């Protein structure tokens, strides 16, 4: 998980998600937003915006791990 976190910080994804969250809270009013509302609104955007390079690197690490434990 640390690798994923590191890569997402490096590519600016974390800052982008922070900005989206702040905009959502600002638009809806701080007292009118629950954590569930925020998660429901931001999750699809967050998943869609993960760079392909991060996905590919993670997939390669998973494949390498699976090969190593299979032998």
N, CA, C and O atoms as a Tripos MOL2 file, in Angstrom:
@<TRIPOS>MOLECULE
protein
  284   283    71     0     0
PROTEIN
NO_CHARGES

@<TRIPOS>ATOM
      1 N           0.8130   -1.1970    0.0000 N.3       1 UNK1
      2 CA          0.0000    0.0000    0.0000 C.3       1 UNK1
      3 C           0.8570    1.2620    0.0000 C.2       1 UNK1
      4 O           0.4700    2.2940   -0.5490 O.2       1 UNK1
      5 N           2.0130    1.1610    0.6180 N.am      2 UNK2
      6 CA          2.8830    2.3330    0.6670 C.3       2 UNK2
      7 C           3.3070    2.7670   -0.7330 C.2       2 UNK2
      8 O           3.4030    3.9630   -1.0080 O.2       2 UNK2
      9 N           3.5620    1.8050   -1.6190 N.am      3 UNK3
     10 CA          3.9440    2.1200   -2.9950 C.3       3 UNK3
     11 C           2.8390    2.9070   -3.6820 C.2       3 UNK3
     12 O           3.1060    3.9090   -4.3450 O.2       3 UNK3
     13 N           1.6100    2.4600   -3.5280 N.am      4 UNK4
     14 CA          0.4770    3.1440   -4.1570 C.3       4 UNK4
     15 C           0.3600    4.5650   -3.6120 C.2       4 UNK4
     16 O           0.2250    5.5190   -4.3790 O.2       4 UNK4
     17 N           0.4090    4.7030   -2.3210 N.am      5 UNK5
     18 CA          0.3140    6.0310   -1.6930 C.3       5 UNK5
     19 C           1.4100    6.9480   -2.2170 C.2       5 UNK5
     20 O           1.1570    8.1020   -2.5640 O.2       5 UNK5
     21 N           2.6180    6.4270   -2.2710 N.am      6 UNK6
     22 CA          3.7590    7.2150   -2.7340 C.3       6 UNK6
     23 C           3.5700    7.6810   -4.1760 C.2       6 UNK6
     24 O           3.8030    8.8460   -4.4990 O.2       6 UNK6
     25 N           3.1480    6.7640   -5.0300 N.am      7 UNK7
     26 CA          2.9560    7.1100   -6.4500 C.3       7 UNK7
     27 C           1.8270    8.1270   -6.6380 C.2       7 UNK7
     28 O           1.9280    9.0270   -7.4720 O.2       7 UNK7
     29 N           0.7620    7.9790   -5.8650 N.am      8 UNK8
     30 CA         -0.3620    8.9040   -5.9920 C.3       8 UNK8
     31 C           0.0120   10.3030   -5.5070 C.2       8 UNK8
     32 O          -0.4680   11.3000   -6.0470 O.2       8 UNK8
     33 N           0.8570   10.3740   -4.4990 N.am      9 UNK9
     34 CA          1.3370   11.6760   -4.0360 C.3       9 UNK9
     35 C           2.2440   12.2890   -5.1020 C.2       9 UNK9
     36 O           2.1290   13.4750   -5.4100 O.2       9 UNK9
     37 N           3.1420   11.4840   -5.6610 N.am     10 UNK10
     38 CA          4.0920   11.9660   -6.6700 C.3      10 UNK10
     39 C           3.3980   12.5550   -7.8900 C.2      10 UNK10
     40 O           3.8530   13.5570   -8.4410 O.2      10 UNK10
     41 N           2.3070   11.9410   -8.3100 N.am     11 UNK11
     42 CA          1.6450   12.3890   -9.5380 C.3      11 UNK11
     43 C           0.6140   13.4870   -9.2840 C.2      11 UNK11
     44 O          -0.0160   13.9700  -10.2250 O.2      11 UNK11
     45 N           0.4340   13.8840   -8.0300 N.am     12 UNK12
     46 CA         -0.4910   14.9650   -7.7220 C.3      12 UNK12
     47 C          -1.9280   14.5370   -7.4980 C.2      12 UNK12
     48 O          -2.8020   15.3820   -7.3000 O.2      12 UNK12
     49 N          -2.1850   13.2400   -7.5250 N.am     13 UNK13
     50 CA         -3.5450   12.7210   -7.3500 C.3      13 UNK13
     51 C          -4.1070   13.0930   -5.9750 C.2      13 UNK13
     52 O          -5.2660   13.4920   -5.8590 O.2      13 UNK13
     53 N          -3.2870   12.9620   -4.9500 N.am     14 UNK14
     54 CA         -3.7530   13.2670   -3.5930 C.3      14 UNK14
     55 C          -4.1790   14.7280   -3.4830 C.2      14 UNK14
     56 O          -5.2220   15.0260   -2.9010 O.2      14 UNK14
     57 N          -3.3900   15.6310   -4.0320 N.am     15 UNK15
     58 CA         -3.7310   17.0550   -3.9920 C.3      15 UNK15
     59 C          -5.0160   17.3290   -4.7810 C.2      15 UNK15
     60 O          -5.8440   18.1470   -4.3780 O.2      15 UNK15
     61 N          -5.1650   16.6400   -5.8970 N.am     16 UNK16
     62 CA         -6.3740   16.7880   -6.7100 C.3      16 UNK16
     63 C          -7.6140   16.3410   -5.9190 C.2      16 UNK16
     64 O          -8.6500   17.0040   -5.9530 O.2      16 UNK16
     65 N          -7.4970   15.2210   -5.2160 N.am     17 UNK17
     66 CA         -8.6280   14.7270   -4.4240 C.3      17 UNK17
     67 C          -8.9350   15.6810   -3.2680 C.2      17 UNK17
     68 O         -10.1000   15.9060   -2.9380 O.2      17 UNK17
     69 N          -7.9160   16.2270   -2.6700 N.am     18 UNK18
     70 CA         -8.1070   17.1950   -1.5880 C.3      18 UNK18
     71 C          -8.8710   18.4140   -2.1070 C.2      18 UNK18
     72 O          -9.7820   18.9120   -1.4470 O.2      18 UNK18
     73 N          -8.4930   18.8860   -3.2910 N.am     19 UNK19
     74 CA         -9.1780   20.0340   -3.8910 C.3      19 UNK19
     75 C         -10.6360   19.7200   -4.2000 C.2      19 UNK19
     76 O         -11.5170   20.5480   -3.9690 O.2      19 UNK19
     77 N         -10.8910   18.5250   -4.7220 N.am     20 UNK20
     78 CA        -12.2670   18.1260   -5.0120 C.3      20 UNK20
     79 C         -13.1030   18.0640   -3.7330 C.2      20 UNK20
     80 O         -14.2580   18.4880   -3.7180 O.2      20 UNK20
     81 N         -12.5220   17.5440   -2.6830 N.am     21 UNK21
     82 CA        -13.2340   17.4630   -1.3970 C.3      21 UNK21
     83 C         -13.5500   18.8470   -0.8670 C.2      21 UNK21
     84 O         -14.6680   19.1090   -0.4230 O.2      21 UNK21
     85 N         -12.5840   19.7190   -0.9100 N.am     22 UNK22
     86 CA        -12.8060   21.0740   -0.4090 C.3      22 UNK22
     87 C         -13.8790   21.7900   -1.2190 C.2      22 UNK22
     88 O         -14.7250   22.4860   -0.6570 O.2      22 UNK22
     89 N         -13.8460   21.6200   -2.5410 N.am     23 UNK23
     90 CA        -14.8550   22.2560   -3.3940 C.3      23 UNK23
     91 C         -16.2440   21.6930   -3.0990 C.2      23 UNK23
     92 O         -17.2230   22.4390   -3.0610 O.2      23 UNK23
     93 N         -16.3300   20.3890   -2.8910 N.am     24 UNK24
     94 CA        -17.6200   19.7730   -2.5800 C.3      24 UNK24
     95 C         -18.1870   20.3240   -1.2740 C.2      24 UNK24
     96 O         -19.3710   20.6490   -1.1900 O.2      24 UNK24
     97 N         -17.3440   20.4240   -0.2730 N.am     25 UNK25
     98 CA        -17.7830   20.9470    1.0290 C.3      25 UNK25
     99 C         -18.1780   22.4170    0.9020 C.2      25 UNK25
    100 O         -19.1850   22.8470    1.4650 O.2      25 UNK25
    101 N         -17.3970   23.1680    0.1760 N.am     26 UNK26
    102 CA        -17.7040   24.5910   -0.0050 C.3      26 UNK26
    103 C         -19.0330   24.7770   -0.7330 C.2      26 UNK26
    104 O         -19.8360   25.6300   -0.3550 O.2      26 UNK26
    105 N         -19.2630   23.9830   -1.7720 N.am     27 UNK27
    106 CA        -20.4960   24.1050   -2.5650 C.3      27 UNK27
    107 C         -21.7350   23.6600   -1.8040 C.2      27 UNK27
    108 O         -22.8250   24.1870   -2.0310 O.2      27 UNK27
    109 N         -21.5800   22.7070   -0.9150 N.am     28 UNK28
    110 CA        -22.7290   22.1410   -0.2170 C.3      28 UNK28
    111 C         -22.9080   22.6750    1.1970 C.2      28 UNK28
    112 O         -23.9360   22.4260    1.8280 O.2      28 UNK28
    113 N         -21.9400   23.3920    1.6890 N.am     29 UNK29
    114 CA        -22.0070   23.9240    3.0460 C.3      29 UNK29
    115 C         -21.4420   22.9210    4.0370 C.2      29 UNK29
    116 O         -21.8120   21.7470    4.0490 O.2      29 UNK29
    117 N         -20.5630   23.4050    4.8400 N.am     30 UNK30
    118 CA        -19.8380   22.5490    5.7830 C.3      30 UNK30
    119 C         -20.7640   21.7540    6.7000 C.2      30 UNK30
    120 O         -20.4950   20.5930    7.0090 O.2      30 UNK30
    121 N         -21.8370   22.3740    7.1260 N.am     31 UNK31
    122 CA        -22.7590   21.7140    8.0540 C.3      31 UNK31
    123 C         -23.7240   20.7540    7.3690 C.2      31 UNK31
    124 O         -24.4620   20.0270    8.0330 O.2      31 UNK31
    125 N         -23.7150   20.7560    6.0280 N.am     32 UNK32
    126 CA        -24.6470   19.9170    5.2690 C.3      32 UNK32
    127 C         -23.9990   18.6940    4.6360 C.2      32 UNK32
    128 O         -24.6610   17.9530    3.9080 O.2      32 UNK32
    129 N         -22.7220   18.4720    4.8990 N.am     33 UNK33
    130 CA        -21.9860   17.3830    4.2550 C.3      33 UNK33
    131 C         -21.5590   16.3560    5.3010 C.2      33 UNK33
    132 O         -20.9780   16.7020    6.3300 O.2      33 UNK33
    133 N         -21.8570   15.0900    5.0210 N.am     34 UNK34
    134 CA        -21.3720   14.0030    5.8670 C.3      34 UNK34
    135 C         -20.1910   13.3440    5.1740 C.2      34 UNK34
    136 O         -19.9440   13.5680    3.9880 O.2      34 UNK34
    137 N         -19.4790   12.5460    5.9150 N.am     35 UNK35
    138 CA        -18.3610   11.7970    5.3220 C.3      35 UNK35
    139 C         -18.8940   10.8810    4.2200 C.2      35 UNK35
    140 O         -18.2670   10.7420    3.1700 O.2      35 UNK35
    141 N         -20.0430   10.2610    4.4570 N.am     36 UNK36
    142 CA        -20.6330    9.3870    3.4400 C.3      36 UNK36
    143 C         -20.9520   10.1600    2.1620 C.2      36 UNK36
    144 O         -20.7260    9.6520    1.0630 O.2      36 UNK36
    145 N         -21.4730   11.3740    2.2890 N.am     37 UNK37
    146 CA        -21.7560   12.2100    1.1150 C.3      37 UNK37
    147 C         -20.4690   12.4780    0.3380 C.2      37 UNK37
    148 O         -20.4300   12.3760   -0.8880 O.2      37 UNK37
    149 N         -19.4500   12.8120    1.0600 N.am     38 UNK38
    150 CA        -18.1610   13.1300    0.4490 C.3      38 UNK38
    151 C         -17.5810   11.9130   -0.2630 C.2      38 UNK38
    152 O         -17.1230   12.0150   -1.4010 O.2      38 UNK38
    153 N         -17.5990   10.7800    0.3960 N.am     39 UNK39
    154 CA        -17.0720    9.5500   -0.2070 C.3      39 UNK39
    155 C         -17.8740    9.1940   -1.4620 C.2      39 UNK39
    156 O         -17.2980    8.8380   -2.4900 O.2      39 UNK39
    157 N         -19.1830    9.2910   -1.3760 N.am     40 UNK40
    158 CA        -20.0500    8.9510   -2.5070 C.3      40 UNK40
    159 C         -19.7890    9.8720   -3.7050 C.2      40 UNK40
    160 O         -19.8210    9.4250   -4.8520 O.2      40 UNK40
    161 N         -19.5350   11.1370   -3.4390 N.am     41 UNK41
    162 CA        -19.3080   12.1020   -4.5090 C.3      41 UNK41
    163 C         -17.9140   12.0020   -5.1240 C.2      41 UNK41
    164 O         -17.7540   12.1610   -6.3340 O.2      41 UNK41
    165 N         -16.9240   11.7430   -4.3070 N.am     42 UNK42
    166 CA        -15.5310   11.8130   -4.7610 C.3      42 UNK42
    167 C         -14.9850   10.4770   -5.2710 C.2      42 UNK42
    168 O         -14.1170   10.4640   -6.1440 O.2      42 UNK42
    169 N         -15.4750    9.3620   -4.7450 N.am     43 UNK43
    170 CA        -14.9230    8.0450   -5.1050 C.3      43 UNK43
    171 C         -14.8850    7.7830   -6.6090 C.2      43 UNK43
    172 O         -13.8380    7.3820   -7.1180 O.2      43 UNK43
    173 N         -15.9760    7.9910   -7.3420 N.am     44 UNK44
    174 CA        -15.9010    7.7140   -8.7870 C.3      44 UNK44
    175 C         -14.8450    8.5620   -9.4980 C.2      44 UNK44
    176 O         -14.1380    8.0670  -10.3760 O.2      44 UNK44
    177 N         -14.7400    9.8230   -9.1240 N.am     45 UNK45
    178 CA        -13.7350   10.7050   -9.7270 C.3      45 UNK45
    179 C         -12.3310   10.2520   -9.3430 C.2      45 UNK45
    180 O         -11.4180   10.2740  -10.1680 O.2      45 UNK45
    181 N         -12.1650    9.8440   -8.0950 N.am     46 UNK46
    182 CA        -10.8570    9.3900   -7.6360 C.3      46 UNK46
    183 C         -10.3930    8.1440   -8.3580 C.2      46 UNK46
    184 O          -9.2440    8.0540   -8.7910 O.2      46 UNK46
    185 N         -11.2870    7.1900   -8.4840 N.am     47 UNK47
    186 CA        -10.9350    5.9490   -9.1910 C.3      47 UNK47
    187 C         -10.6150    6.2070  -10.6540 C.2      47 UNK47
    188 O          -9.6650    5.6450  -11.1980 O.2      47 UNK47
    189 N         -11.4060    7.0550  -11.2830 N.am     48 UNK48
    190 CA        -11.2160    7.3280  -12.7120 C.3      48 UNK48
    191 C          -9.9420    8.1160  -12.9990 C.2      48 UNK48
    192 O          -9.4130    8.0610  -14.1100 O.2      48 UNK48
    193 N          -9.4510    8.8440  -12.0100 N.am     49 UNK49
    194 CA         -8.3050    9.7110  -12.2620 C.3      49 UNK49
    195 C          -6.9600    9.1150  -11.8540 C.2      49 UNK49
    196 O          -5.9370    9.7930  -11.9480 O.2      49 UNK49
    197 N          -6.9430    7.8750  -11.4080 N.am     50 UNK50
    198 CA         -5.6560    7.2350  -11.1000 C.3      50 UNK50
    199 C          -4.9050    7.0210  -12.4100 C.2      50 UNK50
    200 O          -5.4330    6.3970  -13.3300 O.2      50 UNK50
    201 N          -3.6990    7.5230  -12.5010 N.am     51 UNK51
    202 CA         -2.9450    7.4100  -13.7560 C.3      51 UNK51
    203 C          -2.7010    5.9480  -14.1650 C.2      51 UNK51
    204 O          -2.4730    5.0800  -13.3220 O.2      51 UNK51
    205 N          -2.7550    5.7070  -15.4640 N.am     52 UNK52
    206 CA         -2.5090    4.3600  -15.9810 C.3      52 UNK52
    207 C          -1.1340    3.8420  -15.5930 C.2      52 UNK52
    208 O          -0.9570    2.6420  -15.3840 O.2      52 UNK52
    209 N          -0.1630    4.7360  -15.4940 N.am     53 UNK53
    210 CA          1.1920    4.3070  -15.1330 C.3      53 UNK53
    211 C           1.2160    3.7200  -13.7180 C.2      53 UNK53
    212 O           1.9370    2.7570  -13.4580 O.2      53 UNK53
    213 N           0.4380    4.2910  -12.8140 N.am     54 UNK54
    214 CA          0.3730    3.7760  -11.4410 C.3      54 UNK54
    215 C          -0.3100    2.4110  -11.4430 C.2      54 UNK54
    216 O           0.1440    1.4820  -10.7750 O.2      54 UNK54
    217 N          -1.3930    2.2940  -12.1900 N.am     55 UNK55
    218 CA         -2.1050    1.0170  -12.2860 C.3      55 UNK55
    219 C          -1.1910   -0.0710  -12.8720 C.2      55 UNK55
    220 O          -1.1530   -1.1950  -12.3720 O.2      55 UNK55
    221 N          -0.4610    0.2780  -13.9310 N.am     56 UNK56
    222 CA          0.4180   -0.6890  -14.5840 C.3      56 UNK56
    223 C           1.5410   -1.1270  -13.6510 C.2      56 UNK56
    224 O           1.8680   -2.3130  -13.5950 O.2      56 UNK56
    225 N           2.1310   -0.1930  -12.9210 N.am     57 UNK57
    226 CA          3.2070   -0.5400  -12.0000 C.3      57 UNK57
    227 C           2.7060   -1.4590  -10.8900 C.2      57 UNK57
    228 O           3.3730   -2.4310  -10.5350 O.2      57 UNK57
    229 N           1.5490   -1.1540  -10.3530 N.am     58 UNK58
    230 CA          0.9760   -1.9850   -9.2950 C.3      58 UNK58
    231 C           0.6510   -3.3820   -9.8180 C.2      58 UNK58
    232 O           0.9240   -4.3780   -9.1480 O.2      58 UNK58
    233 N           0.0800   -3.4520  -10.9920 N.am     59 UNK59
    234 CA         -0.2380   -4.7480  -11.5940 C.3      59 UNK59
    235 C           1.0320   -5.5790  -11.8030 C.2      59 UNK59
    236 O           1.0280   -6.7860  -11.5640 O.2      59 UNK59
    237 N           2.1020   -4.9470  -12.2410 N.am     60 UNK60
    238 CA          3.3660   -5.6550  -12.4350 C.3      60 UNK60
    239 C           3.9100   -6.1640  -11.1070 C.2      60 UNK60
    240 O           4.4120   -7.2860  -11.0350 O.2      60 UNK60
    241 N           3.8180   -5.3640  -10.0700 N.am     61 UNK61
    242 CA          4.2800   -5.8050   -8.7470 C.3      61 UNK61
    243 C           3.4620   -6.9940   -8.2500 C.2      61 UNK61
    244 O           4.0120   -7.9200   -7.6550 O.2      61 UNK61
    245 N           2.1710   -6.9710   -8.4900 N.am     62 UNK62
    246 CA          1.3060   -8.0910   -8.0900 C.3      62 UNK62
    247 C           1.6810   -9.3450   -8.8600 C.2      62 UNK62
    248 O           1.7830  -10.4230   -8.2760 O.2      62 UNK62
    249 N           1.8850   -9.2170  -10.1600 N.am     63 UNK63
    250 CA          2.2750  -10.3800  -10.9800 C.3      63 UNK63
    251 C           3.5960  -10.9680  -10.5040 C.2      63 UNK63
    252 O           3.7370  -12.1850  -10.3770 O.2      63 UNK63
    253 N           4.5560  -10.0980  -10.2420 N.am     64 UNK64
    254 CA          5.8670  -10.5590   -9.7720 C.3      64 UNK64
    255 C           5.7300  -11.3030   -8.4510 C.2      64 UNK64
    256 O           6.3480  -12.3500   -8.2540 O.2      64 UNK64
    257 N           4.9300  -10.7690   -7.5580 N.am     65 UNK65
    258 CA          4.6950  -11.4240   -6.2720 C.3      65 UNK65
    259 C           4.0460  -12.7930   -6.4640 C.2      65 UNK65
    260 O           4.4710  -13.7730   -5.8510 O.2      65 UNK65
    261 N           3.0340  -12.8640   -7.3010 N.am     66 UNK66
    262 CA          2.3320  -14.1330   -7.5210 C.3      66 UNK66
    263 C           3.2520  -15.1850   -8.1220 C.2      66 UNK66
    264 O           3.1720  -16.3560   -7.7500 O.2      66 UNK66
    265 N           4.1070  -14.7970   -9.0260 N.am     67 UNK67
    266 CA          5.0680  -15.7210   -9.6170 C.3      67 UNK67
    267 C           6.0420  -16.1980   -8.5480 C.2      67 UNK67
    268 O           6.3960  -17.3760   -8.5160 O.2      67 UNK67
    269 N           6.4720  -15.3070   -7.6820 N.am     68 UNK68
    270 CA          7.4510  -15.6900   -6.6650 C.3      68 UNK68
    271 C           6.8790  -16.6570   -5.6410 C.2      68 UNK68
    272 O           7.6050  -17.5210   -5.1480 O.2      68 UNK68
    273 N           5.6070  -16.5400   -5.3090 N.am     69 UNK69
    274 CA          5.0180  -17.4440   -4.3230 C.3      69 UNK69
    275 C           4.5150  -18.7300   -4.9610 C.2      69 UNK69
    276 O           4.2290  -19.6950   -4.2530 O.2      69 UNK69
    277 N           4.4020  -18.7610   -6.2740 N.am     70 UNK70
    278 CA          3.9190  -19.9510   -6.9540 C.3      70 UNK70
    279 C           5.0230  -21.0010   -7.1080 C.2      70 UNK70
    280 O           4.7500  -22.1770   -7.3470 O.2      70 UNK70
    281 N           6.2560  -20.5590   -6.9680 N.am     71 UNK71
    282 CA          7.3790  -21.5050   -7.1730 C.3      71 UNK71
    283 C           7.9920  -21.9280   -5.8910 C.2      71 UNK71
    284 O           8.9390  -22.7140   -5.8900 O.2      71 UNK71
@<TRIPOS>BOND
     1     1     2 1
     2     2     3 1
     3     3     4 2
     4     3     5 am
     5     5     6 1
     6     6     7 1
     7     7     8 2
     8     7     9 am
     9     9    10 1
    10    10    11 1
    11    11    12 2
    12    11    13 am
    13    13    14 1
    14    14    15 1
    15    15    16 2
    16    15    17 am
    17    17    18 1
    18    18    19 1
    19    19    20 2
    20    19    21 am
    21    21    22 1
    22    22    23 1
    23    23    24 2
    24    23    25 am
    25    25    26 1
    26    26    27 1
    27    27    28 2
    28    27    29 am
    29    29    30 1
    30    30    31 1
    31    31    32 2
    32    31    33 am
    33    33    34 1
    34    34    35 1
    35    35    36 2
    36    35    37 am
    37    37    38 1
    38    38    39 1
    39    39    40 2
    40    39    41 am
    41    41    42 1
    42    42    43 1
    43    43    44 2
    44    43    45 am
    45    45    46 1
    46    46    47 1
    47    47    48 2
    48    47    49 am
    49    49    50 1
    50    50    51 1
    51    51    52 2
    52    51    53 am
    53    53    54 1
    54    54    55 1
    55    55    56 2
    56    55    57 am
    57    57    58 1
    58    58    59 1
    59    59    60 2
    60    59    61 am
    61    61    62 1
    62    62    63 1
    63    63    64 2
    64    63    65 am
    65    65    66 1
    66    66    67 1
    67    67    68 2
    68    67    69 am
    69    69    70 1
    70    70    71 1
    71    71    72 2
    72    71    73 am
    73    73    74 1
    74    74    75 1
    75    75    76 2
    76    75    77 am
    77    77    78 1
    78    78    79 1
    79    79    80 2
    80    79    81 am
    81    81    82 1
    82    82    83 1
    83    83    84 2
    84    83    85 am
    85    85    86 1
    86    86    87 1
    87    87    88 2
    88    87    89 am
    89    89    90 1
    90    90    91 1
    91    91    92 2
    92    91    93 am
    93    93    94 1
    94    94    95 1
    95    95    96 2
    96    95    97 am
    97    97    98 1
    98    98    99 1
    99    99   100 2
   100    99   101 am
   101   101   102 1
   102   102   103 1
   103   103   104 2
   104   103   105 am
   105   105   106 1
   106   106   107 1
   107   107   108 2
   108   107   109 am
   109   109   110 1
   110   110   111 1
   111   111   112 2
   112   111   113 am
   113   113   114 1
   114   114   115 1
   115   115   116 2
   116   115   117 am
   117   117   118 1
   118   118   119 1
   119   119   120 2
   120   119   121 am
   121   121   122 1
   122   122   123 1
   123   123   124 2
   124   123   125 am
   125   125   126 1
   126   126   127 1
   127   127   128 2
   128   127   129 am
   129   129   130 1
   130   130   131 1
   131   131   132 2
   132   131   133 am
   133   133   134 1
   134   134   135 1
   135   135   136 2
   136   135   137 am
   137   137   138 1
   138   138   139 1
   139   139   140 2
   140   139   141 am
   141   141   142 1
   142   142   143 1
   143   143   144 2
   144   143   145 am
   145   145   146 1
   146   146   147 1
   147   147   148 2
   148   147   149 am
   149   149   150 1
   150   150   151 1
   151   151   152 2
   152   151   153 am
   153   153   154 1
   154   154   155 1
   155   155   156 2
   156   155   157 am
   157   157   158 1
   158   158   159 1
   159   159   160 2
   160   159   161 am
   161   161   162 1
   162   162   163 1
   163   163   164 2
   164   163   165 am
   165   165   166 1
   166   166   167 1
   167   167   168 2
   168   167   169 am
   169   169   170 1
   170   170   171 1
   171   171   172 2
   172   171   173 am
   173   173   174 1
   174   174   175 1
   175   175   176 2
   176   175   177 am
   177   177   178 1
   178   178   179 1
   179   179   180 2
   180   179   181 am
   181   181   182 1
   182   182   183 1
   183   183   184 2
   184   183   185 am
   185   185   186 1
   186   186   187 1
   187   187   188 2
   188   187   189 am
   189   189   190 1
   190   190   191 1
   191   191   192 2
   192   191   193 am
   193   193   194 1
   194   194   195 1
   195   195   196 2
   196   195   197 am
   197   197   198 1
   198   198   199 1
   199   199   200 2
   200   199   201 am
   201   201   202 1
   202   202   203 1
   203   203   204 2
   204   203   205 am
   205   205   206 1
   206   206   207 1
   207   207   208 2
   208   207   209 am
   209   209   210 1
   210   210   211 1
   211   211   212 2
   212   211   213 am
   213   213   214 1
   214   214   215 1
   215   215   216 2
   216   215   217 am
   217   217   218 1
   218   218   219 1
   219   219   220 2
   220   219   221 am
   221   221   222 1
   222   222   223 1
   223   223   224 2
   224   223   225 am
   225   225   226 1
   226   226   227 1
   227   227   228 2
   228   227   229 am
   229   229   230 1
   230   230   231 1
   231   231   232 2
   232   231   233 am
   233   233   234 1
   234   234   235 1
   235   235   236 2
   236   235   237 am
   237   237   238 1
   238   238   239 1
   239   239   240 2
   240   239   241 am
   241   241   242 1
   242   242   243 1
   243   243   244 2
   244   243   245 am
   245   245   246 1
   246   246   247 1
   247   247   248 2
   248   247   249 am
   249   249   250 1
   250   250   251 1
   251   251   252 2
   252   251   253 am
   253   253   254 1
   254   254   255 1
   255   255   256 2
   256   255   257 am
   257   257   258 1
   258   258   259 1
   259   259   260 2
   260   259   261 am
   261   261   262 1
   262   262   263 1
   263   263   264 2
   264   263   265 am
   265   265   266 1
   266   266   267 1
   267   267   268 2
   268   267   269 am
   269   269   270 1
   270   270   271 1
   271   271   272 2
   272   271   273 am
   273   273   274 1
   274   274   275 1
   275   275   276 2
   276   275   277 am
   277   277   278 1
   278   278   279 1
   279   279   280 2
   280   279   281 am
   281   281   282 1
   282   282   283 1
   283   283   284 2
@<TRIPOS>SUBSTRUCTURE
     1 UNK1         2 RESIDUE 1 A UNK
     2 UNK2         6 RESIDUE 1 A UNK
     3 UNK3        10 RESIDUE 1 A UNK
     4 UNK4        14 RESIDUE 1 A UNK
     5 UNK5        18 RESIDUE 1 A UNK
     6 UNK6        22 RESIDUE 1 A UNK
     7 UNK7        26 RESIDUE 1 A UNK
     8 UNK8        30 RESIDUE 1 A UNK
     9 UNK9        34 RESIDUE 1 A UNK
    10 UNK10       38 RESIDUE 1 A UNK
    11 UNK11       42 RESIDUE 1 A UNK
    12 UNK12       46 RESIDUE 1 A UNK
    13 UNK13       50 RESIDUE 1 A UNK
    14 UNK14       54 RESIDUE 1 A UNK
    15 UNK15       58 RESIDUE 1 A UNK
    16 UNK16       62 RESIDUE 1 A UNK
    17 UNK17       66 RESIDUE 1 A UNK
    18 UNK18       70 RESIDUE 1 A UNK
    19 UNK19       74 RESIDUE 1 A UNK
    20 UNK20       78 RESIDUE 1 A UNK
    21 UNK21       82 RESIDUE 1 A UNK
    22 UNK22       86 RESIDUE 1 A UNK
    23 UNK23       90 RESIDUE 1 A UNK
    24 UNK24       94 RESIDUE 1 A UNK
    25 UNK25       98 RESIDUE 1 A UNK
    26 UNK26      102 RESIDUE 1 A UNK
    27 UNK27      106 RESIDUE 1 A UNK
    28 UNK28      110 RESIDUE 1 A UNK
    29 UNK29      114 RESIDUE 1 A UNK
    30 UNK30      118 RESIDUE 1 A UNK
    31 UNK31      122 RESIDUE 1 A UNK
    32 UNK32      126 RESIDUE 1 A UNK
    33 UNK33      130 RESIDUE 1 A UNK
    34 UNK34      134 RESIDUE 1 A UNK
    35 UNK35      138 RESIDUE 1 A UNK
    36 UNK36      142 RESIDUE 1 A UNK
    37 UNK37      146 RESIDUE 1 A UNK
    38 UNK38      150 RESIDUE 1 A UNK
    39 UNK39      154 RESIDUE 1 A UNK
    40 UNK40      158 RESIDUE 1 A UNK
    41 UNK41      162 RESIDUE 1 A UNK
    42 UNK42      166 RESIDUE 1 A UNK
    43 UNK43      170 RESIDUE 1 A UNK
    44 UNK44      174 RESIDUE 1 A UNK
    45 UNK45      178 RESIDUE 1 A UNK
    46 UNK46      182 RESIDUE 1 A UNK
    47 UNK47      186 RESIDUE 1 A UNK
    48 UNK48      190 RESIDUE 1 A UNK
    49 UNK49      194 RESIDUE 1 A UNK
    50 UNK50      198 RESIDUE 1 A UNK
    51 UNK51      202 RESIDUE 1 A UNK
    52 UNK52      206 RESIDUE 1 A UNK
    53 UNK53      210 RESIDUE 1 A UNK
    54 UNK54      214 RESIDUE 1 A UNK
    55 UNK55      218 RESIDUE 1 A UNK
    56 UNK56      222 RESIDUE 1 A UNK
    57 UNK57      226 RESIDUE 1 A UNK
    58 UNK58      230 RESIDUE 1 A UNK
    59 UNK59      234 RESIDUE 1 A UNK
    60 UNK60      238 RESIDUE 1 A UNK
    61 UNK61      242 RESIDUE 1 A UNK
    62 UNK62      246 RESIDUE 1 A UNK
    63 UNK63      250 RESIDUE 1 A UNK
    64 UNK64      254 RESIDUE 1 A UNK
    65 UNK65      258 RESIDUE 1 A UNK
    66 UNK66      262 RESIDUE 1 A UNK
    67 UNK67      266 RESIDUE 1 A UNK
    68 UNK68      270 RESIDUE 1 A UNK
    69 UNK69      274 RESIDUE 1 A UNK
    70 UNK70      278 RESIDUE 1 A UNK
    71 UNK71      282 RESIDUE 1 A UNK
